[in-house]
Amino acid sequence: MTNASIGPDLLDAARGLQDDTIELRRSIHAEPEIGLQLPMTQKKIVDAITGLGLDITLGESTTSVVADLDSGKPGPTVLLRGDMDALPLQEDAEIDFASTIEGAMHACGHDTHVAMLVSAARLLADNKDEFSGKVRFMFQPGEEGYHGARYMIEEGVLDGVDRAFAIHVTSSFPNGMVATRRGPLLASADRFEIDVNGGGGHASAPHNCIDPIPAAAAMVGGFQTILTRDLDPNQSAVVTVAHIESGTTNNIIPASAFMEGTIRTFDEEVRSTVHDGIHRVSTSIAAAHRCSCNTNIIPGYPVTVNDAEQAELTATTTQQLLGVEGFEWFENPLFAAEDFSYVLNEVPGAMAMLGACPDDTNPIDAEPNHSNLVRFNESALYNGVGLYAAMAMAQ
């Protein structure tokens, strides 16, 4: 493609790379890796982008890949990010290229992100006349709870960057559609762990014990009063207790109970209020049951906040590329979380969601991201390739 512009020609060029995009996606999908050290995935990326005229830098603390494309003309540096890691999950989807690694699966679509970004690099390398400045391709490990973006920022991935953009696929949105919003897009995600300590004994004589189980049970309901009584009704948050463990058998009152869960919010002040509430409620309820407790809140990813101007640029660029019908504004943010939030805390940018619902279902019924049965529609990938490239070209 020559003299590309943001529109049908660019999309046709992305479609022309579809076979390569799918081939790389399936190769990564079949050999998923978890965490910050992803040597097989890193090698596949480096092999795919070698020869494109990019300045490639490998991570020191992780297996990240940073690749710069210089147009040779003065202009902004635009960062495009694709995350690389999989989830600790056994794949049960019936596909020809299913995971060959026991207990690991690309259930969140990061394999598609890498493949789309590699093809966008090819597209932009062939069309350096169509943009000014530099494009930085950020291939990031450790998004799934390992804070991979933070490691890359510490190693300088944002040095000189003027704006940033990322795509995330979802099976629960119409195939090929792009959506985003101004301001908060995704939630913060913190984890809490609570040890409730009582006194064990025979289950036939609870009066001789200090039973931690009623205290733990009361905490589960008590945490919900934080949301309905501590927060303004116009504010929102989620507190979910996802794991409770106590006891060994039917006739022993245990000495302790353990619980853990997640806290999700869209506002840092709300986040702080919920943290304070978790500590207050757990301590007070434990005391009311003659127990003690240790409450630990482990900070996770911040709120993912799109810059308003960059969200508008995403909307305009998507509509130029896919037509007005190819874009939609999200009315409300989503309670999922992303460590692209670290990037957006430092430079103006935006994240957009790309629908990849399988043809044989509808978004409401599709297996969601993080399911052991999730499938992503590969026909959506060239829309993502085109959008990555278009966002680098957009002024």
KAGI-V84850 format. One record per residue. N is the residue number from 1. PHI is phi in degrees with one decimal (NA if undefined). PSI is psi as a letter, one per 30 degrees, with the letter a starting at -180 (NA if undefined). D_LAST is the distance of its C-alpha to the last C-alpha in whole Angstrom. Layout:
N:PHI:PSI:D_LAST
N:PHI:PSI:D_LAST
This chain:
1:NA:k:20
2:-125.9:l:19
3:51.3:h:16
4:-69.8:k:14
5:-133.4:l:12
6:-74.6:j:11
7:163.8:a:14
8:-57.7:e:18
9:-63.3:e:18
10:-65.4:e:16
11:-64.6:e:18
12:-63.6:e:21
13:-65.4:e:20
14:-64.5:e:20
15:-63.9:e:23
16:-67.0:f:25
17:-96.7:g:24
18:-59.0:e:26
19:-62.4:e:29
20:-65.7:e:28
21:-61.3:e:26
22:-65.8:e:29
23:-59.9:e:32
24:-67.9:e:30
25:-58.1:e:30
26:-68.6:e:33
27:-63.3:e:34
28:-68.8:e:33
29:-61.1:e:34
30:-72.8:f:37
31:-129.3:i:38
32:-71.8:k:36
33:-131.7:k:36
34:-114.2:k:36
35:93.7:b:35
36:-97.7:f:34
37:-112.5:j:35
38:-127.2:i:34
39:-64.0:e:35
40:-66.0:e:36
41:-66.7:e:32
42:-58.4:e:31
43:-62.7:e:33
44:-63.4:e:31
45:-66.5:e:28
46:-61.2:e:29
47:-60.4:e:31
48:-74.3:e:28
49:-102.3:f:25
50:-65.0:k:28
51:95.9:f:27
52:-91.8:g:23
53:81.7:g:23
54:-96.4:k:22
55:-90.6:j:23
56:-101.7:k:25
57:-127.0:k:26
58:-95.3:k:29
59:-66.7:l:30
60:-96.5:e:33
61:-89.6:f:34
62:-137.7:l:32
63:-94.2:h:32
64:-71.5:l:28
65:-133.0:k:26
66:-119.2:k:23
67:-133.4:k:21
68:-105.6:k:18
69:-117.5:j:17
70:-102.5:k:16
71:-73.9:f:14
72:84.8:g:16
73:-122.0:k:14
74:-63.8:k:13
75:169.1:a:10
76:-72.5:l:9
77:-101.8:j:11
78:-107.4:k:10
79:-95.3:k:14
80:-118.0:k:15
81:-114.9:k:18
82:-135.3:k:21
83:-89.4:l:25
84:-113.8:f:28
85:-90.8:l:31
86:-104.8:a:33
87:-112.6:l:36
88:-78.3:i:40
89:-149.3:k:41
90:-84.2:k:43
91:-77.4:k:41
92:-121.6:g:43
93:-69.2:k:41
94:-91.1:i:43
95:-132.3:l:40
96:-68.7:f:41
97:-111.6:h:39
98:-60.3:l:40
99:-56.0:k:40
100:-101.5:g:43
101:-104.1:j:42
102:-59.6:k:45
103:75.3:g:43
104:-136.8:k:40
105:-155.3:k:37
106:-82.4:i:34
107:-89.7:f:34
108:-115.5:g:31
109:83.6:g:29
110:-65.6:f:27
111:-61.2:e:28
112:-70.4:e:26
113:-62.4:e:23
114:-61.9:e:24
115:-62.7:e:25
116:-64.8:e:21
117:-69.5:e:20
118:-61.7:e:22
119:-66.7:e:21
120:-64.0:e:17
121:-62.3:e:18
122:-61.9:e:20
123:-63.2:e:18
124:-71.9:e:15
125:-63.4:e:18
126:-80.4:f:19
127:-136.6:h:16
128:-65.4:f:15
129:-70.6:f:14
130:-91.9:f:11
131:-147.4:l:9
132:-115.5:l:9
133:87.5:b:11
134:-125.9:l:13
135:-118.7:k:13
136:-109.9:k:16
137:-95.2:j:18
138:-108.6:j:20
139:-96.9:j:23
140:-115.3:k:25
141:-83.0:l:29
142:66.2:h:31
143:-75.8:e:29
144:-78.6:i:32
145:91.8:g:33
146:-105.0:g:33
147:60.3:h:30
148:-58.6:e:29
149:-62.2:e:25
150:-63.7:e:27
151:-62.3:e:29
152:-68.1:e:26
153:-63.7:e:25
154:-62.5:f:28
155:-91.7:g:28
156:98.7:g:24
157:-62.8:f:22
158:-95.2:g:19
159:-61.2:k:20
160:78.8:g:17
161:-79.3:k:15
162:-98.2:e:12
163:-156.2:l:11
164:-138.3:l:13
165:-148.5:k:13
166:-144.4:l:17
167:-118.4:k:18
168:-130.4:k:22
169:-80.0:l:24
170:-145.5:k:27
171:-78.1:f:30
172:-100.1:h:31
173:-145.1:k:28
174:-52.6:k:28
175:-59.3:k:27
176:84.7:f:23
177:-77.3:k:22
178:-118.3:k:19
179:-143.9:k:20
180:-156.7:a:19
181:-155.9:l:19
182:-79.3:k:18
183:77.8:b:21
184:-59.5:k:23
185:-107.6:e:23
186:-130.8:l:26
187:-85.5:l:29
188:-72.5:l:30
189:-142.2:j:33
190:-115.8:l:36
191:-115.6:k:39
192:-121.8:k:43
193:-130.3:k:46
194:-132.0:k:50
195:-102.3:k:53
196:-102.0:k:56
197:-113.8:k:59
198:-127.8:b:62
199:-145.1:k:66
200:-82.3:l:67
201:169.7:a:70
202:-77.0:k:72
203:-66.1:f:70
204:-80.5:f:74
205:-133.5:i:74
206:-62.1:f:71
207:-69.3:f:72
208:-94.7:g:73
209:-124.2:l:69
210:-122.2:j:66
211:-79.0:j:64
212:-79.5:f:60
213:-69.3:e:59
214:-59.1:e:60
215:-64.7:e:58
216:-63.1:e:55
217:-63.0:e:55
218:-66.0:e:55
219:-62.9:e:52
220:-57.2:e:50
221:-73.3:e:51
222:-62.7:e:50
223:-63.1:f:47
224:-71.1:f:46
225:-70.4:f:47
226:-59.2:e:45
227:-70.7:e:42
228:-95.9:f:44
229:-123.1:f:46
230:-93.7:f:44
231:-103.4:k:41
232:-59.2:k:40
233:-57.4:f:40
234:-82.7:f:36
235:-95.4:l:35
236:-139.3:k:35
237:-161.5:l:36
238:-127.2:k:38
239:-124.2:j:41
240:-123.4:k:42
241:-86.8:j:45
242:-107.4:f:45
243:-151.1:k:48
244:-128.5:k:51
245:-142.6:k:54
246:-166.4:k:58
247:79.0:l:61
248:-130.5:f:63
249:-161.3:a:66
250:-80.1:f:67
251:-116.7:g:70
252:-127.6:k:68
253:-81.9:k:66
254:-75.6:l:64
255:-85.1:f:63
256:-152.2:l:59
257:-138.6:l:56
258:-129.9:k:53
259:-142.5:l:50
260:-148.7:l:46
261:-170.7:a:43
262:-126.7:l:39
263:-123.0:k:38
264:-127.0:k:34
265:-145.4:l:33
266:-114.9:g:29
267:-147.4:k:30
268:-66.3:e:31
269:-67.2:e:34
270:-62.2:e:35
271:-56.1:e:35
272:-65.2:e:38
273:-61.5:e:40
274:-67.1:e:40
275:-56.5:e:41
276:-60.3:e:44
277:-64.4:e:45
278:-60.4:e:45
279:-63.0:e:47
280:-64.3:e:50
281:-66.0:e:50
282:-64.6:e:51
283:-65.8:e:53
284:-68.8:e:55
285:-66.5:e:56
286:-58.9:e:57
287:-63.5:e:60
288:-63.6:f:61
289:-102.6:g:62
290:65.0:g:63
291:-105.4:l:61
292:-121.5:l:58
293:-150.8:l:55
294:-116.1:j:52
295:-112.4:k:49
296:-126.2:k:46
297:-108.3:k:42
298:-101.9:j:40
299:-60.7:k:36
300:-113.8:b:33
301:-71.6:k:30
302:-69.9:l:28
303:-63.5:k:26
304:-86.9:j:23
305:-115.1:j:21
306:-78.5:k:17
307:-63.3:k:15
308:-60.3:e:15
309:-66.2:e:12
310:-71.4:e:11
311:-64.9:e:13
312:-64.0:e:12
313:-63.3:e:8
314:-61.1:e:11
315:-62.9:e:13
316:-62.7:e:11
317:-65.8:e:10
318:-62.0:e:13
319:-67.3:e:15
320:-65.8:e:13
321:-79.4:e:14
322:-108.4:f:17
323:91.7:l:18
324:-58.3:e:19
325:-71.6:f:22
326:-89.7:g:20
327:-130.9:k:19
328:-146.1:k:21
329:-84.8:k:21
330:-73.8:k:23
331:-74.7:e:26
332:-124.3:l:27
333:-71.1:l:26
334:-109.6:k:28
335:-84.9:g:31
336:-68.7:l:30
337:-132.4:l:28
338:-149.6:k:26
339:-87.3:g:26
340:-62.9:f:22
341:-57.0:e:23
342:-62.7:e:24
343:-65.4:e:20
344:-69.8:f:19
345:-73.6:f:21
346:-106.2:e:20
347:-135.2:l:16
348:-65.4:k:14
349:-176.6:a:13
350:-155.7:l:15
351:-117.5:k:17
352:-125.4:l:18
353:-99.5:k:21
354:-115.6:j:22
355:-69.3:k:25
356:-141.0:h:27
357:-71.4:k:31
358:-59.4:l:33
359:-65.4:f:34
360:-91.0:g:38
361:-147.1:a:37
362:-127.0:l:35
363:-56.2:e:33
364:-67.8:e:36
365:-96.2:f:38
366:-66.1:k:36
367:-60.9:k:37
368:-80.6:l:34
369:-51.3:k:33
370:79.0:g:35
371:-85.0:k:38
372:-70.1:f:40
373:-114.1:g:40
374:-64.4:k:36
375:-130.6:k:35
376:-115.9:k:31
377:-77.3:j:30
378:-70.2:f:29
379:-68.4:f:28
380:-81.7:f:25
381:-65.9:e:23
382:-70.2:f:22
383:-62.6:e:19
384:-67.8:e:19
385:-58.1:e:18
386:-62.0:e:16
387:-69.9:e:14
388:-53.9:e:14
389:-63.5:e:12
390:-63.3:e:10
391:-69.2:f:8
392:-73.3:e:8
393:-81.8:f:6
394:-63.4:k:4
395:-116.9:NA:0
